[in-house]
């Protein structure tokens, strides 16, 4: 059972002291079947005011906090430790009716999953561009009936092997059709492309935000910042992680913080400040993810 420690530091700098409004942090994970939160802390400078936690509509933990002092710099450090039991989806555990695509969710699950099955047009995207995404998804299929796990693995590998990872400083994502045209993008772009492709095939899919551990010798992309991937609901298995950026099927090396319907709902840190627009100078983000010694990890099992 690996134990990971994460330190996520965000620093805002201003030309003169400014005031701060309430900030919203999506940085404290929940316990899941595969991941247990061992420790979490929040450090705020110049100083932390009031803080409280609430659950959003998806069950994610949202931390609201205030900063009562004016300052030229605001530093927010999110620290956490998690113990993980990584999993790989096994076809034999799938419900028999979901072993091959296409399939329909049963009557008990379908109403709750329906919003996560609905494809969406990104800003500026047309219906014709949406059809391009659907067409690409069906190219990945191997015949009319395809083993479900094989289909998901094939699409995950296709993006990892055929698309170039290109970090981008700007916020947001590019439309899936543009990611297809460029054959390049960020982890957010790849996650959104695969989400929309799978929703077009009738799968219930969520956008996942968290962190990525890169083992020695591995060549993962997306470390050093928050990482994005997706999970898909499979009857008999529940929510299964898929990281198209790194070709990962299952939860290995992925540290989940939150899952949402739309990527816009997964902002790690947001808040307001009081001053003139020209006062803002810069923002820097650094993320460090480390695996603790195996001996220490085993003692927690």
C-alpha positions in Angstrom: 0.0 0.0 0.0 1.9 3.1 -1.2 1.6 6.3 0.9 1.9 9.6 -1.0 2.5 13.1 0.3 1.5 16.2 -1.7 2.4 19.8 -1.2 0.6 22.2 -3.5 1.7 25.9 -3.2 -0.1 28.8 -4.8 1.4 32.3 -4.5 -0.3 35.5 -5.7 1.8 38.7 -5.8 0.7 42.3 -6.0 2.4 45.7 -6.5 1.0 47.1 -3.3 -1.0 45.7 -0.3 -4.5 44.6 -1.3 -7.5 43.1 0.6 -8.8 39.6 0.2 -12.3 38.2 0.0 -13.4 34.6 0.8 -11.5 31.9 -1.1 -12.7 28.5 -2.1 -10.3 25.5 -2.1 -10.9 22.1 -3.8 -8.0 20.4 -2.2 -9.0 18.0 0.5 -9.8 14.4 -0.7 -12.5 12.2 0.6 -11.9 8.6 1.6 -12.7 6.1 -1.1 -12.4 2.3 -1.5 -9.0 2.8 -3.1 -7.7 5.9 -1.2 -7.6 6.8 2.5 -6.8 10.3 3.7 -4.2 10.1 6.5 -3.5 13.8 7.0 -4.5 17.2 5.6 -3.5 20.8 6.5 -3.9 24.3 5.0 -1.3 27.0 5.5 -2.2 30.6 4.6 0.1 33.6 4.7 -0.2 36.5 5.8 -2.7 34.6 8.1 -5.7 32.4 8.0 -9.0 33.8 9.2 -12.2 31.7 9.4 -12.3 28.3 7.7 -15.0 25.8 7.3 -15.7 22.8 5.0 -18.8 21.8 3.1 -19.9 19.2 0.6 -20.6 20.3 -3.0 -23.4 18.6 -5.0 -21.0 15.8 -6.1 -19.9 15.0 -2.5 -16.5 16.7 -2.8 -15.1 18.5 0.2 -14.9 22.3 -0.5 -12.9 24.5 2.0 -14.0 28.1 2.4 -11.5 30.4 4.1 -11.0 34.1 4.7 -7.8 36.2 4.8 -8.3 39.2 7.2 -5.0 41.0 6.5 -4.0 43.2 3.6 -0.7 42.1 2.0 1.4 42.2 -1.2 1.6 38.5 -1.3 -0.9 35.7 -0.6 0.5 32.2 -0.1 -1.7 29.1 0.1 -0.2 25.7 0.8 -2.4 22.6 0.6 -0.7 19.5 2.2 -2.1 16.0 2.3 -1.0 12.4 2.8 -3.0 9.5 1.4 -2.7 5.7 1.6 -3.7 4.1 -1.7 -4.7 0.6 -2.8 -4.4 0.9 -6.6 -6.7 -1.1 -8.7 -7.0 -2.3 -12.3 -10.5 -3.1 -13.7 -11.1 -6.8 -14.3 -13.6 -7.9 -16.9 -14.7 -10.9 -14.8 -16.2 -8.5 -12.2 -18.3 -6.6 -14.7 -22.1 -7.2 -14.6 -22.8 -9.7 -17.3 -25.0 -7.3 -19.3 -22.2 -4.7 -19.4 -19.4 -7.0 -20.5 -19.6 -5.8 -24.1 -20.5 -2.4 -25.6 -23.2 -1.4 -26.4 -25.2 -1.8 -23.2 -27.7 0.3 -21.3 -27.5 1.1 -17.5 -30.2 -0.7 -15.5 -33.4 1.1 -14.4 -32.1 1.7 -10.8 -28.9 3.5 -11.9 -30.0 5.2 -15.1 -31.8 8.2 -13.6 -28.8 9.1 -11.4 -26.3 8.6 -14.2 -28.3 10.4 -16.9 -26.6 13.9 -16.5 -23.2 12.2 -16.8 -24.2 10.5 -20.0 -25.2 13.7 -21.8 -22.7 15.0 -24.4 -22.1 18.8 -24.3 -20.9 21.3 -26.8 -17.9 23.3 -25.6 -17.8 27.1 -26.0 -17.7 27.9 -29.7 -18.1 24.3 -30.8 -20.7 23.5 -33.5 -22.8 20.4 -34.0 -20.7 19.4 -37.0 -17.6 19.5 -34.8 -19.5 17.3 -32.2 -20.1 14.8 -35.0 -16.3 14.7 -35.6 -15.8 13.6 -32.0 -18.5 10.9 -32.3 -16.9 9.7 -35.5 -13.5 9.4 -33.9 -15.0 7.4 -31.0 -16.5 4.9 -33.3 -13.2 4.5 -35.2 -11.8 3.2 -32.0 -14.4 0.4 -31.8 -13.6 -3.0 -33.0 -16.8 -4.2 -34.6 -20.4 -3.7 -33.5 -20.0 -5.5 -30.2 -16.7 -4.7 -28.3 -15.6 -6.0 -24.9 -16.2 -3.0 -22.6 -12.8 -3.0 -20.8 -11.0 -3.5 -24.2 -12.8 -0.5 -25.6 -11.9 1.8 -22.7 -8.3 0.6 -22.7 -8.0 1.1 -26.5 -9.3 4.6 -26.4 -7.0 5.5 -23.4 -4.0 4.2 -25.3 -4.9 5.8 -28.5 -4.8 9.3 -27.0 -1.6 8.5 -25.1 0.2 7.1 -28.1 -1.2 9.3 -31.0 -1.5 12.7 -29.3 1.3 15.0 -28.2 1.3 16.4 -24.7 1.8 20.2 -24.8 1.5 22.2 -21.5 -0.4 25.4 -21.6 -0.4 28.2 -19.1 -3.9 29.6 -20.0 -6.9 28.4 -18.0 -9.6 26.3 -19.5 -9.7 23.6 -22.2 -9.8 23.6 -26.0 -12.9 22.0 -27.7 -12.5 18.3 -28.3 -12.7 18.8 -32.0 -9.7 21.1 -31.9 -7.8 18.6 -29.8 -8.5 16.0 -32.5 -7.4 18.4 -35.3 -4.2 19.4 -33.5 -3.5 15.9 -32.2 -2.1 17.7 -29.1 -3.2 19.3 -25.9 -2.9 19.3 -22.1 -4.2 16.7 -19.6 -7.4 18.7 -19.3 -7.9 18.7 -23.1 -7.3 14.9 -23.3 -9.7 14.2 -20.4 -12.4 16.4 -22.0 -12.0 14.7 -25.4 -12.3 11.2 -23.9 -15.2 12.2 -21.7 -17.2 13.6 -24.7 -16.3 10.6 -26.9 -17.5 8.1 -24.2 -20.6 10.1 -23.5 -21.4 9.9 -27.2 -21.3 6.1 -26.8 -23.7 6.2 -23.8 -21.2 5.9 -20.9 -21.6 7.8 -17.7 -18.3 9.8 -17.2 -16.9 12.3 -14.8 -14.0 14.8 -14.9 -11.5 14.0 -12.2 -9.0 16.4 -10.7 -6.1 15.5 -8.4 -2.4 14.8 -8.5 0.0 12.5 -10.4 2.9 10.6 -8.9 5.8 9.9 -11.3 7.8 6.8 -10.2 11.6 6.8 -10.8 12.2 5.9 -14.5 8.6 6.6 -15.6 7.8 9.3 -18.2 4.5 10.6 -17.0 3.1 13.9 -18.2 1.1 16.2 -15.9 3.2 16.3 -12.8 4.2 19.6 -11.1 0.7 20.9 -11.2 -2.8 19.6 -10.6 -3.6 16.7 -13.0 -6.8 15.8 -14.8 -8.2 12.5 -15.9 -11.7 10.9 -16.0 -13.6 8.0 -14.5 -16.4 6.0 -16.0 -19.2 4.1 -14.3 -19.2 0.3 -15.0 -21.9 -1.9 -13.5 -20.2 -4.4 -11.1 -17.0 -2.3 -10.9 -18.3 1.2 -10.0 -16.2 4.2 -11.0 -13.0 3.2 -13.0 -10.2 5.7 -13.5 -8.8 6.3 -17.0 -5.8 8.7 -17.6 -5.4 9.2 -21.4 -2.5 11.5 -20.9 -0.4 8.7 -19.6 -2.2 5.6 -20.8 -3.2 4.5 -17.3 -6.2 2.3 -16.9 -7.0 2.0 -13.2 -5.9 4.2 -10.3 -2.1 3.5 -10.3 -0.1 6.7 -9.6 -3.3 8.9 -9.5 -4.2 10.8 -6.3 -7.9 11.8 -6.5 -9.1 15.0 -5.0 -12.5 15.6 -6.6 -14.8 14.4 -9.4 -17.4 16.6 -11.2 -19.7 16.6 -14.2 -18.0 19.5 -16.0 -14.4 20.6 -15.9 -15.4 24.1 -15.0 -16.5 22.8 -11.6 -13.0 21.6 -10.7 -11.2 24.9 -10.0 -8.5 24.1 -7.4 -8.4 27.6 -5.8 -10.6 30.6 -6.4 -11.3 33.8 -4.6 -11.4 37.6 -4.8 -9.1 40.4 -3.9 -9.7 44.1 -3.4 -7.6 46.6 -5.3 -7.0 48.1 -8.7 -6.6 45.7 -11.7 -3.1 47.1 -12.2 -2.1 45.9 -8.7 -2.0 42.2 -9.8 1.6 41.2 -10.6 1.8 37.4 -10.9 0.7 33.9 -9.8 2.9 30.9 -9.4 1.9 27.3 -8.7 4.2 24.4 -7.6 3.2 20.9 -6.8 5.4 18.3 -5.1 4.3 14.6 -4.9 6.4 12.0 -3.2 6.0 8.4 -2.2 7.0 7.6 1.4 9.2 4.7 2.3 7.5 1.4 1.8 8.3 0.3 5.4 6.3 3.3 6.7 3.5 2.6 4.3 3.2 -1.1 5.3 2.9 -0.1 9.0 -0.3 1.8 8.1 -1.9 -1.1 6.4 
